[in-house]
Amino acid sequence: QSRIINYLNGGGDVLQLKNSLIAIGSGQVLGKGLFNLGTMGQLTFTTIPVIETDFIFAVIGETFGFLGCFFVLALYMLLVWRMWHLMRTTKDPYGSVIIGGIMFMFAFHVFENIGMLIGIMPITGIPLPFISSGGTNLLTNMIAIGIILSIRFYRELPSESESARTRALLGKERSRALFKGK
């Protein structure tokens, strides 16, 4: 309840938010460098608990600056755009819906995590995909990408007349073609 009240009041009482804004702002354009002890590095053990999970983007902003943040956001945009493309080109409607849901999950996680660090979203425990520390988050992201790759690999629906054996052989031929580079 206090998080919602703080968010509605402009987030003024949240020390983690203030320190993340200081860290992101102190990175400027090129950042302070990878092994330099910056503002966030000094505050790690005193005011920002568990910085490697929810507030990792603030460390990226301080260490690599605006260009590093832009690069990370560009990689996420490329990932979401690629999912959008696969969703549009898949002939299986069920697979298309699954890809859309996973795409929305990734986009929401990125928007919420980065939004909470710059003060436009409430502070929550949503991790940054593939970057935040945490085994469950990484496992979930890897499974989601595996599902998308599986849908992409079997992009076309088999016809009704094909038997299970024909579909299995078709899968083996596709794997051979994949390894040959076709």
NUSE-455461 format. One record per atom (N, C-alpha, C, CB): residue in one letter; x, y, z. Coordinates in steps of 0.2 Angstrom, whole numbers, padded with zeros to 4 digits, always signed. Glycine has a CB too. Example, Ala and Ser with C-alpha at 12.3 -4.5 7.8 and 13.67 -1.06 7.14 Angstrom:
<marros>
a+0066-0028+0039 a+0062-0022+0039 a+0066-0016+0039 a+0057-0022+0045 s+0064-0011+0035 s+0068-0005+0036 s+0064+0000+0039 s+0070-0003+0029 
</marros>
This chain:
<marros>
q+0004-0006+0000 q+0000+0000+0000 q+0004+0006+0000 q-0005+0000+0006 s+0010+0006+0004 s+0014+0012+0004 s+0018+0013-0003 s+0020+0011+0009 r+0019+0008-0007 r+0022+0009-0013 r+0017+0012-0018 r+0024+0002-0016 i+0011+0011-0018 i+0006+0014-0022 i+0005+0021-0020 i-0001+0010-0021 i+0005+0023-0013 i+0004+0030-0011 i+0010+0034-0013 i+0003+0030-0003 n+0016+0031-0012 n+0022+0034-0015 n+0022+0035-0022 n+0029+0030-0013 y+0020+0031-0026 y+0020+0032-0033 y+0015+0037-0035 y+0018+0025-0037 l+0009+0037-0032 l+0004+0043-0033 l+0007+0049-0031 l-0002+0041-0030 n+0011+0050-0026 n+0014+0056-0024 n+0020+0058-0027 n+0015+0056-0016 g+0022+0055-0032 g+0028+0056-0036 g+0034+0052-0034 g+0029+0064-0036 g+0033+0047-0030 g+0039+0043-0028 g+0044+0047-0024 g+0042+0040-0034 g+0042+0052-0021 g+0047+0056-0017 g+0050+0053-0011 g+0043+0062-0015 d+0047+0048-0008 d+0050+0045-0002 d+0054+0039-0003 d+0044+0044+0003 v+0055+0037-0009 v+0058+0030-0011 v+0065+0032-0012 v+0055+0027-0017 l+0070+0029-0007 l+0077+0031-0008 l+0080+0027-0014 l+0080+0029-0001 q+0077+0021-0015 q+0080+0017-0021 q+0079+0020-0027 q+0076+0010-0021 l+0073+0024-0028 l+0072+0027-0034 l+0076+0033-0035 l+0064+0030-0034 k+0077+0037-0030 k+0082+0043-0030 k+0089+0040-0032 k+0082+0046-0023 n+0091+0035-0029 n+0098+0033-0030 n+0099+0030-0037 n+0100+0027-0025 s+0094+0027-0040 s+0094+0024-0047 s+0094+0030-0052 s+0088+0020-0048 l+0090+0035-0050 l+0091+0041-0055 l+0097+0045-0054 l+0085+0046-0053 i+0100+0045-0048 i+0107+0048-0048 i+0112+0044-0052 i+0109+0048-0040 a+0112+0037-0051 a+0116+0033-0055 a+0116+0033-0062 a+0115+0025-0053 i+0109+0033-0065 i+0108+0034-0072 i+0111+0040-0074 i+0101+0033-0074 g+0109+0046-0071 g+0111+0052-0073 g+0119+0053-0072 g+0108+0058-0068 s+0122+0050-0068 s+0129+0051-0067 s+0133+0047-0073 s+0132+0049-0060 g+0130+0043-0076 g+0133+0039-0082 g+0134+0044-0088 g+0129+0033-0083 q+0130+0049-0088 q+0131+0053-0094 q+0131+0050-0101 q+0137+0058-0094 v+0135+0052-0106 v+0134+0049-0112 v+0138+0042-0113 v+0137+0054-0117 l+0144+0042-0110 l+0149+0036-0111 l+0149+0032-0105 l+0155+0039-0114 g+0147+0034-0099 g+0147+0030-0093 g+0154+0032-0090 g+0146+0023-0095 k+0154+0029-0084 k+0160+0029-0080 k+0165+0024-0081 k+0158+0029-0073 g+0164+0019-0085 g+0168+0014-0087 g+0167+0007-0083 g+0175+0016-0085 l+0169+0002-0085 l+0167-0005-0083 l+0170-0006-0076 l+0169-0010-0087 f+0176-0004-0074 f+0179-0006-0068 f+0180+0000-0063 f+0185-0010-0069 n+0177+0005-0065 n+0177+0011-0060 n+0172+0011-0055 n+0177+0018-0064 l+0173+0013-0049 l+0168+0012-0044 l+0164+0019-0044 l+0172+0011-0037 g+0158+0018-0047 g+0154+0024-0047 g+0149+0025-0042 g+0150+0024-0054 t+0145+0030-0043 t+0140+0031-0037 t+0136+0025-0035 t+0135+0037-0040 m+0133+0021-0040 m+0130+0015-0038 m+0134+0010-0035 m+0126+0013-0044 g+0140+0009-0037 g+0145+0005-0034 g+0146+0006-0027 g+0151+0004-0038 q+0146+0013-0025 q+0148+0014-0018 q+0141+0013-0014 q+0150+0022-0018 l+0135+0014-0017 l+0129+0013-0013 l+0127+0006-0013 l+0124+0018-0016 t+0130+0002-0016 t+0128-0005-0016 t+0126-0008-0010 t+0133-0009-0020 f+0130-0008-0005 f+0129-0011+0001 f+0126-0007+0007 f+0136-0014+0004 t+0124-0001+0005 t+0122+0004+0010 t+0114+0005+0009 t+0125+0010+0011 t+0112+0008+0003 t+0106+0010+0002 t+0102+0006-0003 t+0106+0017+0000 i+0105+0003-0007 i+0101-0001-0012 i+0102-0009-0011 i+0103+0001-0020 p+0098-0012-0008 p+0098-0019-0007 p+0097-0023-0014 p+0094-0022-0002 v+0101-0028-0015 v+0100-0033-0020 v+0100-0029-0027 v+0094-0037-0019 i+0106-0025-0028 i+0106-0021-0034 i+0106-0026-0041 i+0112-0017-0034 e+0109-0032-0040 e+0109-0036-0046 e+0103-0039-0049 e+0114-0042-0045 t+0097-0037-0045 t+0091-0040-0048 t+0087-0035-0051 t+0087-0043-0042 d+0083-0031-0047 d+0078-0026-0050 d+0081-0020-0052 d+0073-0024-0045 f+0087-0018-0050 f+0090-0011-0051 f+0096-0012-0056 f+0092-0007-0045 i+0097-0017-0059 i+0103-0019-0063 i+0103-0014-0069 i+0103-0026-0066 f+0098-0011-0072 f+0098-0006-0077 f+0101+0000-0075 f+0091-0005-0080 a+0101+0002-0069 a+0104+0008-0066 a+0111+0007-0066 a+0101+0010-0059 v+0114+0001-0065 v+0121+0000-0065 v+0123+0000-0072 v+0123-0007-0062 i+0119-0002-0077 i+0121-0002-0084 i+0121+0005-0086 i+0116-0006-0088 g+0117+0009-0084 g+0117+0016-0086 g+0122+0020-0083 g+0110+0020-0083 e+0125+0018-0077 e+0130+0022-0074 e+0137+0019-0077 e+0130+0021-0066 t+0137+0013-0078 t+0144+0010-0081 t+0145+0012-0088 t+0144+0003-0080 f+0140+0011-0092 f+0140+0012-0099 f+0137+0018-0102 f+0138+0006-0103 g+0134+0022-0098 g+0131+0028-0100 g+0125+0027-0105 g+0136+0032-0103 f+0123+0033-0108 f+0117+0033-0113 f+0118+0028-0118 f+0116+0040-0115 l+0124+0028-0121 l+0126+0023-0126 l+0124+0016-0124 l+0133+0024-0129 g+0127+0014-0118 g+0125+0007-0116 g+0118+0006-0115 g+0129+0006-0110 c+0114+0011-0112 c+0107+0010-0111 c+0104+0009-0118 c+0104+0016-0107 f+0106+0013-0123 f+0103+0013-0130 f+0104+0006-0133 f+0106+0019-0134 f+0110+0004-0132 f+0112-0003-0135 f+0108-0008-0132 f+0120-0004-0134 v+0107-0008-0125 v+0103-0013-0122 v+0095-0013-0124 v+0103-0013-0114 l+0093-0007-0125 l+0086-0006-0127 l+0085-0008-0135 l+0084+0002-0126 a+0090-0007-0139 a+0090-0009-0146 a+0090-0016-0146 a+0096-0006-0149 l+0094-0020-0142 l+0094-0027-0142 l+0087-0030-0140 l+0099-0030-0137 y+0084-0027-0135 y+0077-0029-0133 y+0072-0027-0139 y+0075-0025-0127 m+0073-0021-0142 m+0068-0020-0148 m+0069-0024-0153 m+0069-0012-0150 l+0075-0027-0155 l+0076-0031-0160 l+0073-0038-0158 l+0084-0032-0161 l+0073-0040-0152 l+0070-0046-0150 l+0063-0046-0150 l+0072-0048-0142 v+0060-0041-0148 v+0052-0040-0149 v+0050-0039-0156 v+0050-0034-0145 w+0054-0036-0160 w+0052-0035-0167 w+0053-0042-0171 w+0057-0030-0171 r+0058-0046-0169 r+0059-0052-0172 r+0053-0057-0170 r+0065-0056-0170 m+0051-0056-0164 m+0045-0060-0161 m+0038-0058-0165 m+0044-0059-0154 w+0038-0051-0166 w+0032-0049-0170 w+0032-0052-0177 w+0032-0041-0170 h+0038-0052-0180 h+0039-0054-0187 h+0037-0062-0187 h+0046-0053-0190 l+0039-0066-0182 l+0037-0073-0182 l+0030-0074-0181 l+0042-0076-0177 m+0027-0070-0177 m+0020-0070-0175 m+0016-0069-0182 m+0018-0065-0170 r+0018-0064-0186 r+0014-0062-0192 r+0015-0068-0197 r+0017-0056-0194 t+0021-0071-0198 t+0022-0076-0203 t+0020-0083-0201 t+0030-0076-0205 t+0019-0085-0195 t+0017-0091-0193 t+0010-0093-0196 t+0017-0092-0186 k+0009-0099-0199 k+0003-0100-0202 k-0002-0104-0197 k+0004-0105-0208 d+0001-0106-0191 d-0003-0109-0186 d-0006-0104-0181 d+0002-0114-0182 p-0012-0103-0181 p-0015-0097-0177 p-0014-0098-0170 p-0023-0097-0178 y-0014-0104-0167 y-0012-0105-0160 y-0005-0103-0159 y-0013-0113-0158 g+0000-0105-0163 g+0007-0103-0162 g+0008-0096-0162 g+0011-0107-0167 s+0004-0093-0167 s+0004-0085-0167 s+0002-0082-0161 s+0000-0083-0173 v-0003-0085-0157 v-0006-0082-0151 v+0000-0083-0146 v-0012-0085-0149 i+0003-0089-0146 i+0008-0090-0141 i+0014-0085-0141 i+0010-0098-0141 i+0016-0084-0147 i+0021-0080-0149 i+0019-0073-0147 i+0024-0080-0156 g+0013-0071-0148 g+0011-0064-0146 g+0011-0063-0138 g+0004-0063-0149 g+0009-0068-0135 g+0009-0068-0127 g+0016-0068-0125 g+0006-0074-0125 i+0021-0072-0127 i+0028-0071-0125 i+0031-0065-0127 i+0032-0077-0128 m+0029-0062-0133 m+0032-0055-0135 m+0029-0050-0130 m+0029-0054-0142 f+0023-0050-0128 f+0020-0045-0123 f+0023-0046-0117 f+0012-0046-0123 m+0025-0052-0114 m+0028-0053-0108 m+0035-0050-0108 m+0029-0061-0107 f+0039-0051-0113 f+0045-0048-0113 f+0045-0040-0114 f+0049-0050-0120 a+0040-0038-0118 a+0040-0030-0119 a+0037-0027-0112 a+0035-0029-0124 f+0033-0031-0108 f+0030-0028-0102 f+0036-0028-0097 f+0024-0032-0100 h+0040-0034-0097 h+0045-0034-0092 h+0050-0028-0093 h+0049-0041-0092 v+0052-0027-0099 v+0057-0022-0100 v+0054-0015-0099 v+0059-0022-0108 f+0048-0014-0101 f+0045-0007-0100 f+0044-0006-0092 f+0038-0007-0103 e+0042-0011-0088 e+0041-0010-0081 e+0047-0009-0077 e+0037-0016-0078 n+0052-0013-0079 n+0059-0013-0075 n+0062-0006-0077 n+0063-0019-0077 i+0063-0004-0083 i+0066+0002-0084 i+0062+0008-0082 i+0068+0002-0092 g+0055+0007-0083 g+0051+0013-0081 g+0051+0014-0073 g+0044+0011-0083 m+0052+0008-0069 m+0052+0009-0062 m+0059+0013-0060 m+0051+0003-0058 l+0064+0012-0064 l+0070+0015-0063 l+0071+0022-0064 l+0076+0011-0066 i+0067+0024-0069 i+0067+0032-0071 i+0060+0035-0068 i+0067+0032-0078 g+0056+0032-0064 g+0051+0035-0060 g+0044+0035-0064 g+0053+0041-0058 i+0043+0032-0069 i+0037+0033-0073 i+0032+0027-0071 i+0038+0033-0080 m+0035+0022-0068 m+0031+0016-0066 m+0032+0014-0058 m+0033+0009-0070 p+0028+0011-0055 p+0029+0010-0048 p+0035+0004-0047 p+0023+0007-0044 i+0038+0005-0041 i+0043+0000-0040 i+0040-0007-0038 i+0048+0002-0034 t+0042-0012-0043 t+0040-0019-0042 t+0045-0023-0042 t+0034-0020-0047 g+0044-0030-0042 g+0049-0035-0042 g+0050-0038-0049 g+0048-0040-0037 i+0048-0035-0054 i+0049-0038-0061 i+0056-0037-0063 i+0044-0034-0066 p+0059-0043-0065 p+0066-0042-0067 p+0067-0040-0074 p+0069-0049-0066 l+0073-0038-0076 l+0074-0037-0083 l+0076-0043-0086 l+0080-0031-0083 p+0073-0045-0092 p+0074-0052-0095 p+0082-0053-0097 p+0070-0053-0101 f+0084-0058-0095 f+0091-0061-0097 f+0097-0057-0094 f+0092-0060-0105 i+0095-0051-0090 i+0101-0047-0087 i+0100-0048-0079 i+0100-0040-0089 s+0094-0047-0076 s+0093-0048-0069 s+0095-0054-0067 s+0086-0046-0067 s+0098-0054-0061 s+0100-0061-0057 s+0094-0064-0055 s+0105-0059-0051 g+0094-0071-0056 g+0089-0075-0053 g+0088-0081-0058 g+0082-0071-0053 g+0088-0087-0055 g+0087-0093-0059 g+0080-0094-0062 g+0089-0099-0055 t+0075-0093-0058 t+0068-0094-0061 t+0067-0089-0067 t+0063-0093-0055 n+0069-0083-0066 n+0068-0078-0072 n+0071-0081-0078 n+0070-0071-0070 l+0078-0082-0077 l+0082-0085-0083 l+0079-0091-0086 l+0089-0086-0081 l+0077-0096-0082 l+0074-0102-0084 l+0067-0101-0088 l+0072-0107-0078 t+0063-0096-0085 t+0057-0094-0089 t+0058-0091-0095 t+0053-0090-0084 n+0063-0087-0096 n+0065-0083-0102 n+0067-0088-0107 n+0070-0078-0101 m+0071-0093-0105 m+0074-0098-0110 m+0069-0103-0112 m+0080-0102-0106 i+0064-0105-0108 i+0059-0109-0110 i+0054-0105-0115 i+0054-0111-0104 a+0053-0099-0114 a+0049-0095-0118 a+0052-0094-0125 a+0048-0088-0116 i+0059-0093-0125 i+0062-0093-0132 i+0062-0099-0135 i+0070-0090-0131 g+0063-0105-0131 g+0063-0112-0134 g+0056-0113-0137 g+0064-0117-0129 i+0051-0111-0134 i+0044-0112-0137 i+0044-0108-0144 i+0039-0110-0132 i+0046-0102-0144 i+0046-0098-0150 i+0050-0101-0155 i+0048-0091-0149 l+0056-0104-0154 l+0060-0107-0159 l+0057-0114-0161 l+0067-0109-0156 s+0053-0117-0157 s+0049-0123-0159 s+0044-0121-0164 s+0047-0127-0153 i+0040-0116-0162 i+0035-0114-0166 i+0038-0112-0173 i+0031-0108-0163 r+0043-0108-0173 r+0046-0106-0179 r+0049-0112-0183 r+0052-0101-0178 f+0051-0117-0180 f+0054-0123-0184 f+0049-0126-0187 f+0058-0127-0179 y+0043-0127-0184 y+0037-0131-0187 y+0032-0125-0188 y+0034-0136-0182 r+0034-0121-0193 r+0030-0115-0195 r+0023-0117-0198 r+0034-0110-0199 e+0023-0122-0202 e+0018-0124-0206 e+0014-0130-0203 e+0020-0126-0213 l+0008-0130-0203 l+0004-0135-0200 l+0004-0141-0205 l-0004-0133-0199 p+0005-0147-0203 p+0004-0153-0207 p-0003-0154-0210 p+0007-0159-0204 s-0004-0156-0216 s-0010-0158-0218 s-0014-0163-0215 s-0010-0159-0226 e-0020-0164-0215 e-0024-0169-0212 e-0022-0176-0214 e-0031-0168-0213 s-0020-0177-0221 s-0019-0183-0224 s-0012-0186-0222 s-0019-0183-0231 e-0008-0182-0219 e-0001-0185-0217 e-0002-0189-0211 e+0004-0179-0216 s+0001-0195-0211 s+0001-0199-0205 s+0006-0197-0200 s+0002-0206-0207 a+0006-0200-0194 a+0011-0198-0189 a+0018-0200-0191 a+0010-0202-0182 r+0019-0205-0195 r+0026-0207-0197 r+0028-0202-0202 r+0025-0214-0200 t+0024-0200-0207 t+0026-0195-0212 t+0028-0188-0208 t+0020-0193-0217 r+0024-0186-0203 r+0026-0180-0199 r+0033-0181-0196 r+0021-0178-0194 a+0034-0187-0193 a+0040-0188-0190 a+0046-0188-0195 a+0040-0195-0186 l+0045-0191-0201 l+0050-0191-0206 l+0052-0183-0208 l+0049-0195-0212 l+0046-0180-0209 l+0047-0173-0211 l+0051-0169-0206 l+0040-0170-0211 g+0050-0170-0199 g+0054-0167-0194 g+0061-0169-0195 g+0051-0169-0187 k+0063-0175-0196 k+0070-0177-0197 k+0073-0174-0203 k+0070-0185-0198 e+0069-0173-0209 e+0072-0170-0215 e+0073-0162-0213 e+0067-0171-0220 r+0069-0159-0209 r+0070-0152-0208 r+0076-0151-0203 r+0064-0149-0204 s+0077-0156-0199 s+0083-0155-0195 s+0089-0156-0199 s+0083-0161-0189 r+0089-0161-0203 r+0095-0162-0208 r+0096-0156-0212 r+0094-0168-0212 a+0091-0153-0215 a+0092-0147-0219 a+0094-0141-0215 a+0085-0145-0222 l+0092-0141-0208 l+0095-0136-0204 l+0102-0136-0203 l+0091-0136-0197 f+0105-0142-0202 f+0112-0143-0200 f+0116-0143-0207 f+0113-0150-0197 k+0113-0144-0212 k+0117-0143-0219 k+0117-0136-0221 k+0113-0147-0224 g+0113-0131-0218 g+0113-0124-0219 g+0108-0122-0224 g+0120-0122-0221 k+0103-0127-0226 k+0098-0125-0231 k+0093-0121-0228 k+0096-0131-0235 
</marros>
